[in-house]
Amino acid sequence: MMPLVTVKYLTVFSNITGKREEKVKLNEGSKLRDLAFQLYKKYGREFEDHAKHALFLVNGRQVDMDEPLGHGDTVAISYPVGGGA
């Protein structure tokens, strides 16, 4: 079975994609890096340029690009939100 993940687009990413979230099919054994490349191909250079500075959260946890993804995972893509003083 091909894993199906939910990708949530926050901040500038929802503007670029025109959506807040979508379901994406991945190959078995895919990592976060594989999902990112798939999205770069789909949404183009502007998305890729922004994504290089983005925060990727898998099921609410900040992870690196080698994080394995499984069926039912949720990936949120956003800019890091800076805090105060």
C-alpha positions as CSV (number, residue, x, y, z in Angstrom):
1,M,0.0,0.0,0.0
2,M,1.3,3.4,-0.9
3,P,1.4,5.7,2.1
4,L,-1.0,8.7,2.0
5,V,0.1,11.8,4.0
6,T,-1.7,15.0,4.6
7,V,0.3,18.1,3.8
8,K,-0.8,21.4,5.4
9,Y,0.3,24.6,3.8
10,L,0.7,27.5,6.2
11,T,1.7,31.2,5.6
12,V,3.1,31.9,2.1
13,F,2.8,28.2,1.1
14,S,-1.0,28.3,1.0
15,N,-0.7,31.4,-1.3
16,I,1.7,29.6,-3.7
17,T,-0.3,26.4,-3.8
18,G,-3.7,27.9,-3.7
19,K,-4.8,25.5,-1.0
20,R,-4.5,24.9,2.8
21,E,-3.9,21.2,2.6
22,E,-3.9,18.2,0.3
23,K,-3.4,14.4,0.4
24,V,-0.2,13.2,-1.2
25,K,0.6,9.6,-2.2
26,L,4.2,8.5,-1.5
27,N,6.2,5.5,-2.4
28,E,6.8,3.0,0.4
29,G,9.9,4.0,2.5
30,S,9.7,7.7,1.5
31,K,11.4,10.3,3.7
32,L,10.5,13.9,4.2
33,R,13.1,14.8,1.6
34,D,11.2,12.8,-1.0
35,L,8.0,14.5,-0.3
36,A,9.7,17.9,-0.5
37,F,11.2,17.1,-4.0
38,Q,7.7,15.9,-5.1
39,L,6.2,19.2,-4.0
40,Y,9.0,21.2,-5.7
41,K,8.3,19.5,-9.0
42,K,4.5,20.2,-8.6
43,Y,4.6,23.8,-7.4
44,G,7.9,25.1,-9.0
45,R,10.7,27.4,-8.2
46,E,8.9,29.9,-6.0
47,F,7.7,27.1,-3.7
48,E,11.2,25.5,-3.6
49,D,12.9,28.8,-2.8
50,H,10.6,29.4,0.1
51,A,10.7,25.8,1.3
52,K,14.5,26.0,1.7
53,H,13.9,28.4,4.7
54,A,10.8,26.7,6.0
55,L,10.0,24.6,9.0
56,F,8.7,21.1,8.3
57,L,6.7,19.5,11.1
58,V,5.7,15.8,11.0
59,N,2.8,15.1,13.3
60,G,3.6,18.3,15.2
61,R,7.3,17.5,15.7
62,Q,10.2,19.4,14.1
63,V,12.3,16.8,12.3
64,D,15.1,16.7,9.7
65,M,14.7,15.8,6.1
66,D,15.6,12.2,6.6
67,E,12.5,11.5,8.7
68,P,10.6,8.5,7.4
69,L,7.0,9.1,6.5
70,G,4.2,6.6,6.9
71,H,0.5,6.3,6.0
72,G,-1.6,8.8,7.9
73,D,1.2,11.2,8.8
74,T,0.5,14.9,8.7
75,V,3.2,17.3,7.4
76,A,2.9,21.0,8.1
77,I,5.1,23.5,6.1
78,S,5.5,27.0,7.4
79,Y,8.0,29.7,8.1
80,P,9.4,29.7,11.6
81,V,7.6,32.3,13.7
82,G,10.0,34.5,15.5
83,G,9.3,35.6,19.0
84,G,9.8,38.7,21.0
85,A,12.5,40.9,22.6
